Amino acid sequence: MEFWISLGPKFVHIGYFPVRNEEGEYLGTLEVTQDIKEIQEVEGERRLLDWD
């Protein structure tokens, strides 16, 4: 599941991902939280070969 909310000056993306073992058995949940305000403001392109 994924959610996004405004928290003051931040725009936060929250993702929940199931973690499973090699047999597919559920082990738990991984929560990832990231402030994506700067990502929303990205313009243009950056490609892998553009990195120095």
CHARMM-style PDB file with segment names, atoms N, HN, CA, C and O in Angstrom:
ATOM      1  N   MET     1       0.843  -1.167   0.000  1.00  0.00      PROA
ATOM      2  CA  MET     1       0.000   0.000   0.000  1.00  0.00      PROA
ATOM      3  C   MET     1       0.885   1.225   0.000  1.00  0.00      PROA
ATOM      4  O   MET     1       2.005   1.203   0.510  1.00  0.00      PROA
ATOM      5  N   GLU     2       0.368   2.293  -0.578  1.00  0.00      PROA
ATOM      6  HN  GLU     2      -0.542   2.311  -0.992  1.00  0.00      PROA
ATOM      7  CA  GLU     2       1.108   3.544  -0.616  1.00  0.00      PROA
ATOM      8  C   GLU     2       0.184   4.696  -0.244  1.00  0.00      PROA
ATOM      9  O   GLU     2      -1.002   4.701  -0.576  1.00  0.00      PROA
ATOM     10  N   PHE     3       0.760   5.672   0.456  1.00  0.00      PROA
ATOM     11  HN  PHE     3       1.723   5.667   0.726  1.00  0.00      PROA
ATOM     12  CA  PHE     3       0.026   6.863   0.869  1.00  0.00      PROA
ATOM     13  C   PHE     3       0.928   8.068   0.671  1.00  0.00      PROA
ATOM     14  O   PHE     3       2.151   7.930   0.641  1.00  0.00      PROA
ATOM     15  N   TRP     4       0.338   9.247   0.536  1.00  0.00      PROA
ATOM     16  HN  TRP     4      -0.655   9.360   0.560  1.00  0.00      PROA
ATOM     17  CA  TRP     4       1.115  10.482   0.516  1.00  0.00      PROA
ATOM     18  C   TRP     4       0.315  11.561   1.214  1.00  0.00      PROA
ATOM     19  O   TRP     4      -0.893  11.696   1.021  1.00  0.00      PROA
ATOM     20  N   ILE     5       1.028  12.330   2.036  1.00  0.00      PROA
ATOM     21  HN  ILE     5       2.010  12.221   2.193  1.00  0.00      PROA
ATOM     22  CA  ILE     5       0.371  13.357   2.847  1.00  0.00      PROA
ATOM     23  C   ILE     5       1.283  14.573   2.976  1.00  0.00      PROA
ATOM     24  O   ILE     5       2.505  14.464   2.871  1.00  0.00      PROA
ATOM     25  N   SER     6       0.674  15.723   3.205  1.00  0.00      PROA
ATOM     26  HN  SER     6      -0.319  15.811   3.291  1.00  0.00      PROA
ATOM     27  CA  SER     6       1.425  16.945   3.497  1.00  0.00      PROA
ATOM     28  C   SER     6       1.631  17.035   5.002  1.00  0.00      PROA
ATOM     29  O   SER     6       0.691  16.878   5.782  1.00  0.00      PROA
ATOM     30  N   LEU     7       2.873  17.289   5.398  1.00  0.00      PROA
ATOM     31  HN  LEU     7       3.637  17.416   4.765  1.00  0.00      PROA
ATOM     32  CA  LEU     7       3.211  17.473   6.807  1.00  0.00      PROA
ATOM     33  C   LEU     7       4.015  18.772   6.915  1.00  0.00      PROA
ATOM     34  O   LEU     7       5.243  18.756   6.824  1.00  0.00      PROA
ATOM     35  N   GLY     8       3.327  19.882   7.106  1.00  0.00      PROA
ATOM     36  HN  GLY     8       2.330  19.896   7.180  1.00  0.00      PROA
ATOM     37  CA  GLY     8       4.008  21.173   7.146  1.00  0.00      PROA
ATOM     38  C   GLY     8       4.678  21.435   5.807  1.00  0.00      PROA
ATOM     39  O   GLY     8       4.023  21.373   4.768  1.00  0.00      PROA
ATOM     40  N   PRO     9       5.983  21.730   5.816  1.00  0.00      PROA
ATOM     41  CA  PRO     9       6.679  22.011   4.554  1.00  0.00      PROA
ATOM     42  C   PRO     9       7.047  20.751   3.768  1.00  0.00      PROA
ATOM     43  O   PRO     9       7.556  20.851   2.651  1.00  0.00      PROA
ATOM     44  N   LYS    10       6.800  19.581   4.331  1.00  0.00      PROA
ATOM     45  HN  LYS    10       6.386  19.500   5.238  1.00  0.00      PROA
ATOM     46  CA  LYS    10       7.176  18.323   3.684  1.00  0.00      PROA
ATOM     47  C   LYS    10       5.983  17.692   2.975  1.00  0.00      PROA
ATOM     48  O   LYS    10       4.835  17.865   3.385  1.00  0.00      PROA
ATOM     49  N   PHE    11       6.275  16.963   1.912  1.00  0.00      PROA
ATOM     50  HN  PHE    11       7.207  16.823   1.580  1.00  0.00      PROA
ATOM     51  CA  PHE    11       5.280  16.135   1.247  1.00  0.00      PROA
ATOM     52  C   PHE    11       5.802  14.711   1.360  1.00  0.00      PROA
ATOM     53  O   PHE    11       6.805  14.368   0.734  1.00  0.00      PROA
ATOM     54  N   VAL    12       5.137  13.885   2.148  1.00  0.00      PROA
ATOM     55  HN  VAL    12       4.322  14.164   2.657  1.00  0.00      PROA
ATOM     56  CA  VAL    12       5.671  12.589   2.551  1.00  0.00      PROA
ATOM     57  C   VAL    12       4.973  11.451   1.818  1.00  0.00      PROA
ATOM     58  O   VAL    12       3.745  11.388   1.752  1.00  0.00      PROA
ATOM     59  N   HSD    13       5.783  10.560   1.271  1.00  0.00      PROA
ATOM     60  HN  HSD    13       6.780  10.611   1.324  1.00  0.00      PROA
ATOM     61  CA  HSD    13       5.296   9.334   0.640  1.00  0.00      PROA
ATOM     62  C   HSD    13       5.616   8.193   1.594  1.00  0.00      PROA
ATOM     63  O   HSD    13       6.744   8.085   2.075  1.00  0.00      PROA
ATOM     64  N   ILE    14       4.627   7.335   1.874  1.00  0.00      PROA
ATOM     65  HN  ILE    14       3.711   7.423   1.484  1.00  0.00      PROA
ATOM     66  CA  ILE    14       4.797   6.200   2.769  1.00  0.00      PROA
ATOM     67  C   ILE    14       4.382   4.942   2.019  1.00  0.00      PROA
ATOM     68  O   ILE    14       3.280   4.869   1.475  1.00  0.00      PROA
ATOM     69  N   GLY    15       5.264   3.964   1.992  1.00  0.00      PROA
ATOM     70  HN  GLY    15       6.159   4.024   2.434  1.00  0.00      PROA
ATOM     71  CA  GLY    15       4.969   2.710   1.314  1.00  0.00      PROA
ATOM     72  C   GLY    15       5.141   1.540   2.256  1.00  0.00      PROA
ATOM     73  O   GLY    15       6.063   1.525   3.071  1.00  0.00      PROA
ATOM     74  N   TYR    16       4.259   0.557   2.152  1.00  0.00      PROA
ATOM     75  HN  TYR    16       3.510   0.569   1.490  1.00  0.00      PROA
ATOM     76  CA  TYR    16       4.326  -0.662   2.951  1.00  0.00      PROA
ATOM     77  C   TYR    16       4.492  -1.841   1.999  1.00  0.00      PROA
ATOM     78  O   TYR    16       3.726  -1.996   1.047  1.00  0.00      PROA
ATOM     79  N   PHE    17       5.503  -2.672   2.267  1.00  0.00      PROA
ATOM     80  HN  PHE    17       6.125  -2.546   3.040  1.00  0.00      PROA
ATOM     81  CA  PHE    17       5.819  -3.776   1.371  1.00  0.00      PROA
ATOM     82  C   PHE    17       5.940  -5.076   2.170  1.00  0.00      PROA
ATOM     83  O   PHE    17       6.609  -5.105   3.203  1.00  0.00      PROA
ATOM     84  N   PRO    18       5.302  -6.145   1.701  1.00  0.00      PROA
ATOM     85  CA  PRO    18       5.428  -7.421   2.409  1.00  0.00      PROA
ATOM     86  C   PRO    18       6.832  -8.000   2.213  1.00  0.00      PROA
ATOM     87  O   PRO    18       7.421  -7.873   1.140  1.00  0.00      PROA
ATOM     88  N   VAL    19       7.351  -8.627   3.248  1.00  0.00      PROA
ATOM     89  HN  VAL    19       6.872  -8.731   4.119  1.00  0.00      PROA
ATOM     90  CA  VAL    19       8.641  -9.307   3.184  1.00  0.00      PROA
ATOM     91  C   VAL    19       8.364 -10.804   3.298  1.00  0.00      PROA
ATOM     92  O   VAL    19       7.680 -11.250   4.219  1.00  0.00      PROA
ATOM     93  N   ARG    20       8.897 -11.571   2.356  1.00  0.00      PROA
ATOM     94  HN  ARG    20       9.452 -11.209   1.607  1.00  0.00      PROA
ATOM     95  CA  ARG    20       8.648 -13.011   2.323  1.00  0.00      PROA
ATOM     96  C   ARG    20       9.969 -13.766   2.201  1.00  0.00      PROA
ATOM     97  O   ARG    20      10.951 -13.237   1.680  1.00  0.00      PROA
ATOM     98  N   ASN    21       9.982 -14.990   2.679  1.00  0.00      PROA
ATOM     99  HN  ASN    21       9.184 -15.420   3.102  1.00  0.00      PROA
ATOM    100  CA  ASN    21      11.177 -15.820   2.545  1.00  0.00      PROA
ATOM    101  C   ASN    21      11.174 -16.529   1.193  1.00  0.00      PROA
ATOM    102  O   ASN    21      10.292 -16.294   0.367  1.00  0.00      PROA
ATOM    103  N   GLU    22      12.161 -17.395   0.968  1.00  0.00      PROA
ATOM    104  HN  GLU    22      12.877 -17.586   1.639  1.00  0.00      PROA
ATOM    105  CA  GLU    22      12.289 -18.091  -0.318  1.00  0.00      PROA
ATOM    106  C   GLU    22      11.085 -18.963  -0.645  1.00  0.00      PROA
ATOM    107  O   GLU    22      10.802 -19.216  -1.816  1.00  0.00      PROA
ATOM    108  N   GLU    23      10.375 -19.424   0.381  1.00  0.00      PROA
ATOM    109  HN  GLU    23      10.605 -19.219   1.332  1.00  0.00      PROA
ATOM    110  CA  GLU    23       9.189 -20.261   0.170  1.00  0.00      PROA
ATOM    111  C   GLU    23       7.916 -19.440   0.002  1.00  0.00      PROA
ATOM    112  O   GLU    23       6.833 -19.997  -0.177  1.00  0.00      PROA
ATOM    113  N   GLY    24       8.045 -18.118   0.059  1.00  0.00      PROA
ATOM    114  HN  GLY    24       8.925 -17.665   0.204  1.00  0.00      PROA
ATOM    115  CA  GLY    24       6.881 -17.259  -0.098  1.00  0.00      PROA
ATOM    116  C   GLY    24       6.117 -16.999   1.184  1.00  0.00      PROA
ATOM    117  O   GLY    24       5.057 -16.374   1.162  1.00  0.00      PROA
ATOM    118  N   GLU    25       6.651 -17.479   2.311  1.00  0.00      PROA
ATOM    119  HN  GLU    25       7.512 -17.986   2.329  1.00  0.00      PROA
ATOM    120  CA  GLU    25       5.973 -17.275   3.597  1.00  0.00      PROA
ATOM    121  C   GLU    25       6.159 -15.828   4.062  1.00  0.00      PROA
ATOM    122  O   GLU    25       7.247 -15.262   3.965  1.00  0.00      PROA
ATOM    123  N   TYR    26       5.097 -15.262   4.555  1.00  0.00      PROA
ATOM    124  HN  TYR    26       4.213 -15.722   4.634  1.00  0.00      PROA
ATOM    125  CA  TYR    26       5.114 -13.888   5.041  1.00  0.00      PROA
ATOM    126  C   TYR    26       5.941 -13.773   6.320  1.00  0.00      PROA
ATOM    127  O   TYR    26       5.714 -14.510   7.279  1.00  0.00      PROA
ATOM    128  N   LEU    27       6.899 -12.846   6.330  1.00  0.00      PROA
ATOM    129  HN  LEU    27       7.083 -12.247   5.550  1.00  0.00      PROA
ATOM    130  CA  LEU    27       7.759 -12.641   7.493  1.00  0.00      PROA
ATOM    131  C   LEU    27       7.450 -11.344   8.227  1.00  0.00      PROA
ATOM    132  O   LEU    27       7.687 -11.230   9.430  1.00  0.00      PROA
ATOM    133  N   GLY    28       6.924 -10.377   7.503  1.00  0.00      PROA
ATOM    134  HN  GLY    28       6.732 -10.470   6.526  1.00  0.00      PROA
ATOM    135  CA  GLY    28       6.643  -9.089   8.129  1.00  0.00      PROA
ATOM    136  C   GLY    28       6.426  -8.026   7.068  1.00  0.00      PROA
ATOM    137  O   GLY    28       6.226  -8.327   5.891  1.00  0.00      PROA
ATOM    138  N   THR    29       6.471  -6.781   7.508  1.00  0.00      PROA
ATOM    139  HN  THR    29       6.634  -6.536   8.463  1.00  0.00      PROA
ATOM    140  CA  THR    29       6.214  -5.648   6.626  1.00  0.00      PROA
ATOM    141  C   THR    29       7.353  -4.645   6.719  1.00  0.00      PROA
ATOM    142  O   THR    29       7.839  -4.346   7.810  1.00  0.00      PROA
ATOM    143  N   LEU    30       7.774  -4.130   5.579  1.00  0.00      PROA
ATOM    144  HN  LEU    30       7.379  -4.372   4.693  1.00  0.00      PROA
ATOM    145  CA  LEU    30       8.777  -3.078   5.511  1.00  0.00      PROA
ATOM    146  C   LEU    30       8.054  -1.767   5.245  1.00  0.00      PROA
ATOM    147  O   LEU    30       7.296  -1.660   4.281  1.00  0.00      PROA
ATOM    148  N   GLU    31       8.283  -0.767   6.093  1.00  0.00      PROA
ATOM    149  HN  GLU    31       8.899  -0.854   6.876  1.00  0.00      PROA
ATOM    150  CA  GLU    31       7.708   0.564   5.887  1.00  0.00      PROA
ATOM    151  C   GLU    31       8.814   1.491   5.403  1.00  0.00      PROA
ATOM    152  O   GLU    31       9.887   1.560   6.003  1.00  0.00      PROA
ATOM    153  N   VAL    32       8.540   2.207   4.306  1.00  0.00      PROA
ATOM    154  HN  VAL    32       7.669   2.151   3.819  1.00  0.00      PROA
ATOM    155  CA  VAL    32       9.492   3.165   3.752  1.00  0.00      PROA
ATOM    156  C   VAL    32       8.817   4.532   3.733  1.00  0.00      PROA
ATOM    157  O   VAL    32       7.746   4.699   3.149  1.00  0.00      PROA
ATOM    158  N   THR    33       9.451   5.500   4.374  1.00  0.00      PROA
ATOM    159  HN  THR    33      10.321   5.363   4.849  1.00  0.00      PROA
ATOM    160  CA  THR    33       8.910   6.860   4.441  1.00  0.00      PROA
ATOM    161  C   THR    33       9.926   7.816   3.822  1.00  0.00      PROA
ATOM    162  O   THR    33      11.111   7.766   4.154  1.00  0.00      PROA
ATOM    163  N   GLN    34       9.464   8.685   2.922  1.00  0.00      PROA
ATOM    164  HN  GLN    34       8.502   8.725   2.652  1.00  0.00      PROA
ATOM    165  CA  GLN    34      10.379   9.578   2.223  1.00  0.00      PROA
ATOM    166  C   GLN    34       9.716  10.931   1.991  1.00  0.00      PROA
ATOM    167  O   GLN    34       8.556  11.002   1.586  1.00  0.00      PROA
ATOM    168  N   ASP    35      10.465  12.010   2.252  1.00  0.00      PROA
ATOM    169  HN  ASP    35      11.407  11.952   2.581  1.00  0.00      PROA
ATOM    170  CA  ASP    35      10.005  13.352   1.903  1.00  0.00      PROA
ATOM    171  C   ASP    35      10.254  13.527   0.411  1.00  0.00      PROA
ATOM    172  O   ASP    35      11.405  13.524  -0.026  1.00  0.00      PROA
ATOM    173  N   ILE    36       9.192  13.679  -0.378  1.00  0.00      PROA
ATOM    174  HN  ILE    36       8.257  13.682  -0.023  1.00  0.00      PROA
ATOM    175  CA  ILE    36       9.329  13.752  -1.838  1.00  0.00      PROA
ATOM    176  C   ILE    36       9.108  15.149  -2.384  1.00  0.00      PROA
ATOM    177  O   ILE    36       8.941  15.320  -3.591  1.00  0.00      PROA
ATOM    178  N   LYS    37       9.104  16.156  -1.512  1.00  0.00      PROA
ATOM    179  HN  LYS    37       9.240  16.017  -0.531  1.00  0.00      PROA
ATOM    180  CA  LYS    37       8.878  17.528  -1.983  1.00  0.00      PROA
ATOM    181  C   LYS    37       9.870  17.908  -3.080  1.00  0.00      PROA
ATOM    182  O   LYS    37       9.473  18.447  -4.113  1.00  0.00      PROA
ATOM    183  N   GLU    38      11.154  17.632  -2.863  1.00  0.00      PROA
ATOM    184  HN  GLU    38      11.476  17.194  -2.024  1.00  0.00      PROA
ATOM    185  CA  GLU    38      12.160  17.976  -3.875  1.00  0.00      PROA
ATOM    186  C   GLU    38      11.976  17.168  -5.154  1.00  0.00      PROA
ATOM    187  O   GLU    38      12.239  17.674  -6.245  1.00  0.00      PROA
ATOM    188  N   ILE    39      11.533  15.930  -5.037  1.00  0.00      PROA
ATOM    189  HN  ILE    39      11.319  15.518  -4.151  1.00  0.00      PROA
ATOM    190  CA  ILE    39      11.302  15.101  -6.221  1.00  0.00      PROA
ATOM    191  C   ILE    39      10.173  15.686  -7.062  1.00  0.00      PROA
ATOM    192  O   ILE    39      10.240  15.663  -8.290  1.00  0.00      PROA
ATOM    193  N   GLN    40       9.135  16.211  -6.409  1.00  0.00      PROA
ATOM    194  HN  GLN    40       9.081  16.230  -5.411  1.00  0.00      PROA
ATOM    195  CA  GLN    40       8.010  16.801  -7.137  1.00  0.00      PROA
ATOM    196  C   GLN    40       8.449  18.015  -7.958  1.00  0.00      PROA
ATOM    197  O   GLN    40       7.820  18.345  -8.963  1.00  0.00      PROA
ATOM    198  N   GLU    41       9.517  18.672  -7.536  1.00  0.00      PROA
ATOM    199  HN  GLU    41      10.028  18.404  -6.719  1.00  0.00      PROA
ATOM    200  CA  GLU    41       9.976  19.886  -8.208  1.00  0.00      PROA
ATOM    201  C   GLU    41      10.982  19.618  -9.326  1.00  0.00      PROA
ATOM    202  O   GLU    41      11.459  20.556  -9.965  1.00  0.00      PROA
ATOM    203  N   VAL    42      11.306  18.356  -9.565  1.00  0.00      PROA
ATOM    204  HN  VAL    42      10.919  17.594  -9.046  1.00  0.00      PROA
ATOM    205  CA  VAL    42      12.294  17.994 -10.583  1.00  0.00      PROA
ATOM    206  C   VAL    42      11.760  18.326 -11.972  1.00  0.00      PROA
ATOM    207  O   VAL    42      10.600  18.065 -12.291  1.00  0.00      PROA
ATOM    208  N   GLU    43      12.638  18.909 -12.791  1.00  0.00      PROA
ATOM    209  HN  GLU    43      13.580  19.121 -12.532  1.00  0.00      PROA
ATOM    210  CA  GLU    43      12.293  19.204 -14.182  1.00  0.00      PROA
ATOM    211  C   GLU    43      13.408  18.691 -15.075  1.00  0.00      PROA
ATOM    212  O   GLU    43      14.534  18.493 -14.619  1.00  0.00      PROA
ATOM    213  N   GLY    44      13.103  18.481 -16.326  1.00  0.00      PROA
ATOM    214  HN  GLY    44      12.188  18.642 -16.697  1.00  0.00      PROA
ATOM    215  CA  GLY    44      14.121  18.033 -17.265  1.00  0.00      PROA
ATOM    216  C   GLY    44      14.459  16.571 -17.068  1.00  0.00      PROA
ATOM    217  O   GLY    44      13.634  15.783 -16.605  1.00  0.00      PROA
ATOM    218  N   GLU    45      15.695  16.214 -17.428  1.00  0.00      PROA
ATOM    219  HN  GLU    45      16.365  16.854 -17.804  1.00  0.00      PROA
ATOM    220  CA  GLU    45      16.135  14.829 -17.366  1.00  0.00      PROA
ATOM    221  C   GLU    45      17.500  14.731 -16.699  1.00  0.00      PROA
ATOM    222  O   GLU    45      18.300  15.664 -16.756  1.00  0.00      PROA
ATOM    223  N   ARG    46      17.753  13.603 -16.075  1.00  0.00      PROA
ATOM    224  HN  ARG    46      17.103  12.845 -16.028  1.00  0.00      PROA
ATOM    225  CA  ARG    46      19.096  13.219 -15.652  1.00  0.00      PROA
ATOM    226  C   ARG    46      19.224  11.744 -15.990  1.00  0.00      PROA
ATOM    227  O   ARG    46      18.456  10.907 -15.515  1.00  0.00      PROA
ATOM    228  N   ARG    47      20.199  11.451 -16.811  1.00  0.00      PROA
ATOM    229  HN  ARG    47      20.822  12.131 -17.197  1.00  0.00      PROA
ATOM    230  CA  ARG    47      20.414  10.071 -17.232  1.00  0.00      PROA
ATOM    231  C   ARG    47      21.665   9.523 -16.569  1.00  0.00      PROA
ATOM    232  O   ARG    47      22.531  10.272 -16.117  1.00  0.00      PROA
ATOM    233  N   LEU    48      21.740   8.198 -16.521  1.00  0.00      PROA
ATOM    234  HN  LEU    48      21.036   7.590 -16.888  1.00  0.00      PROA
ATOM    235  CA  LEU    48      22.852   7.542 -15.856  1.00  0.00      PROA
ATOM    236  C   LEU    48      24.191   8.036 -16.408  1.00  0.00      PROA
ATOM    237  O   LEU    48      25.129   8.245 -15.638  1.00  0.00      PROA
ATOM    238  N   LEU    49      24.295   8.223 -17.708  1.00  0.00      PROA
ATOM    239  HN  LEU    49      23.533   8.053 -18.333  1.00  0.00      PROA
ATOM    240  CA  LEU    49      25.566   8.642 -18.296  1.00  0.00      PROA
ATOM    241  C   LEU    49      25.887  10.117 -18.061  1.00  0.00      PROA
ATOM    242  O   LEU    49      26.985  10.567 -18.389  1.00  0.00      PROA
ATOM    243  N   ASP    50      24.932  10.884 -17.491  1.00  0.00      PROA
ATOM    244  HN  ASP    50      24.040  10.519 -17.224  1.00  0.00      PROA
ATOM    245  CA  ASP    50      25.179  12.296 -17.186  1.00  0.00      PROA
ATOM    246  C   ASP    50      25.948  12.478 -15.878  1.00  0.00      PROA
ATOM    247  O   ASP    50      26.453  13.570 -15.616  1.00  0.00      PROA
ATOM    248  N   TRP    51      26.050  11.440 -15.054  1.00  0.00      PROA
ATOM    249  HN  TRP    51      25.640  10.553 -15.266  1.00  0.00      PROA
ATOM    250  CA  TRP    51      26.726  11.542 -13.768  1.00  0.00      PROA
ATOM    251  C   TRP    51      28.219  11.630 -13.979  1.00  0.00      PROA
ATOM    252  O   TRP    51      28.770  10.991 -14.875  1.00  0.00      PROA
ATOM    253  N   ASP    52      28.864  12.414 -13.161  1.00  0.00      PROA
ATOM    254  HN  ASP    52      28.417  12.934 -12.433  1.00  0.00      PROA
ATOM    255  CA  ASP    52      30.342  12.544 -13.236  1.00  0.00      PROA
ATOM    256  C   ASP    52      31.002  11.610 -12.272  1.00  0.00      PROA
ATOM    257  OT1 ASP    52      32.230  11.575 -12.190  1.00  0.00      PROA
TER     258      ASP     52
END
